[in-house]
Amino acid sequence: MVIKDAARTLVPGRGDPHGPLPPLLIVLTFVTGLVDAVSFLKLGPNVFVANMTGNIVFLGFAIAGATDISLVTSLVAVVAFLLGALGGGRLANRFGEHRGRMLAVATVIEAAFVGISLALVGFGGARSTGGTAHYALIALLALAMG
């Protein structure tokens, strides 16, 4: 029974009241985890762009005086994520009547921010930590995840 329910979630039928929303949300969840893992491994060991709980912990460590944690990096990620969440809320107000359209618009915007981030990395702008391009990359990705 569980396998049948999982299959219906991944490939909904024609009359499913939620349509393609569940599989799209699963894909977005996977992408969020992937982006967070890459950001943690490549942008520095003390920054997440989607996991704000981790950034709040890192902010606390930095405020308490931990020397290997950047207050600015975590702050940039949290503020950009909050701005992204604010933008998402505005999208919900505008497209809330049609969940599919809202998800499509949000996905396009998120993909654009991730694409810009990839272009920034591809052109070598974010190779070193602490530079403007490094913080721009964190802000773009956190904005997209928010």
C-alpha positions as CSV (number, residue, x, y, z in Angstrom):
1,M,0.0,0.0,0.0
2,V,2.8,2.4,0.8
3,I,4.5,1.8,-2.5
4,K,1.2,2.4,-4.4
5,D,0.7,5.7,-2.5
6,A,4.3,6.8,-3.3
7,A,3.8,6.0,-6.9
8,R,0.6,8.0,-7.0
9,T,2.5,10.9,-5.4
10,L,5.3,10.8,-7.9
11,V,3.1,10.2,-11.0
12,P,-0.4,11.6,-10.2
13,G,-3.3,10.5,-12.3
14,R,-5.4,12.7,-14.5
15,G,-8.1,13.3,-11.9
16,D,-5.7,13.9,-9.0
17,P,-6.9,17.1,-7.2
18,H,-3.3,18.3,-6.6
19,G,-2.2,17.7,-10.2
20,P,1.6,17.8,-10.7
21,L,2.2,19.8,-7.5
22,P,3.5,16.9,-5.3
23,P,6.2,15.7,-7.7
24,L,7.2,19.3,-8.4
25,L,7.5,19.9,-4.7
26,I,9.6,16.8,-4.3
27,V,12.0,18.0,-7.0
28,L,12.2,21.5,-5.4
29,T,13.1,19.8,-2.1
30,F,15.8,17.8,-3.7
31,V,17.2,20.9,-5.4
32,T,17.2,22.8,-2.1
33,G,19.2,20.0,-0.4
34,L,21.6,19.8,-3.3
35,V,22.2,23.6,-3.4
36,D,22.7,23.7,0.4
37,A,25.2,20.8,0.3
38,V,27.2,22.5,-2.5
39,S,27.1,25.8,-0.8
40,F,28.3,24.3,2.5
41,L,31.1,22.5,0.7
42,K,32.2,25.2,-1.7
43,L,31.3,28.6,-0.2
44,G,32.9,27.9,3.1
45,P,32.2,25.4,5.9
46,N,30.1,27.8,7.9
47,V,27.4,29.0,5.5
48,F,24.2,27.6,4.2
49,V,22.0,29.2,1.6
50,A,18.8,27.3,2.3
51,N,19.1,26.0,5.9
52,M,18.6,29.2,7.9
53,T,18.6,27.3,11.2
54,G,22.3,26.5,10.6
55,N,23.0,30.1,9.8
56,I,21.3,31.3,13.0
57,V,23.5,28.9,15.0
58,F,26.6,30.2,13.1
59,L,25.5,33.8,13.9
60,G,25.3,32.9,17.5
61,F,28.8,31.4,17.5
62,A,30.2,34.5,15.7
63,I,28.6,36.9,18.2
64,A,29.9,34.8,21.0
65,G,33.4,35.2,19.6
66,A,34.2,32.1,17.6
67,T,37.1,33.0,15.4
68,D,36.6,30.6,12.4
69,I,33.0,31.7,11.7
70,S,32.2,34.8,9.6
71,L,29.4,36.9,11.0
72,V,29.1,38.7,7.7
73,T,28.7,35.5,5.6
74,S,25.9,34.2,7.8
75,L,24.2,37.6,8.0
76,V,24.3,38.0,4.2
77,A,22.7,34.5,3.8
78,V,19.9,35.2,6.4
79,V,19.0,38.7,5.0
80,A,19.0,37.5,1.4
81,F,16.8,34.4,2.4
82,L,14.4,36.7,4.2
83,L,14.2,39.0,1.1
84,G,13.5,35.9,-1.0
85,A,10.8,34.7,1.4
86,L,9.2,38.2,1.3
87,G,9.2,38.0,-2.5
88,G,7.7,34.5,-2.3
89,G,4.9,35.9,0.0
90,R,4.2,38.6,-2.5
91,L,4.0,35.9,-5.2
92,A,1.5,34.0,-3.1
93,N,-0.6,37.1,-2.7
94,R,-0.6,37.7,-6.4
95,F,-1.0,34.1,-7.7
96,G,-2.5,32.4,-4.7
97,E,-5.7,31.5,-6.4
98,H,-3.9,29.2,-8.8
99,R,-1.2,27.1,-7.1
100,G,0.2,25.7,-10.4
101,R,0.8,29.2,-11.8
102,M,2.3,30.4,-8.5
103,L,4.7,27.3,-8.5
104,A,5.6,27.9,-12.1
105,V,6.5,31.6,-11.6
106,A,8.4,30.8,-8.4
107,T,10.3,28.0,-10.2
108,V,11.3,30.3,-13.1
109,I,12.5,33.0,-10.7
110,E,14.4,30.5,-8.6
111,A,16.0,29.0,-11.7
112,A,17.0,32.4,-12.9
113,F,18.8,33.2,-9.6
114,V,20.6,29.8,-9.7
115,G,21.5,30.3,-13.3
116,I,23.0,33.7,-12.6
117,S,24.9,32.1,-9.7
118,L,26.2,29.4,-12.1
119,A,27.3,32.1,-14.6
120,L,29.1,33.9,-11.8
121,V,31.0,30.8,-10.9
122,G,31.6,29.9,-14.5
123,F,33.2,33.2,-15.3
124,G,35.5,32.8,-12.2
125,G,34.1,35.7,-10.2
126,A,33.6,33.7,-7.0
127,R,36.9,31.8,-6.6
128,S,38.0,33.3,-3.4
129,T,36.1,33.6,-0.1
130,G,35.4,37.0,1.4
131,G,35.3,39.0,-1.9
132,T,32.4,40.8,-3.4
133,A,31.6,38.0,-5.8
134,H,31.7,35.5,-3.0
135,Y,29.0,37.5,-1.0
136,A,27.0,38.1,-4.2
137,L,26.9,34.3,-4.8
138,I,25.7,33.7,-1.3
139,A,23.1,36.4,-1.6
140,L,21.8,35.1,-5.0
141,L,21.5,31.5,-3.8
142,A,19.9,32.4,-0.5
143,L,17.5,34.8,-2.3
144,A,16.6,31.9,-4.6
145,M,16.1,29.5,-1.8
146,G,14.0,32.0,0.2
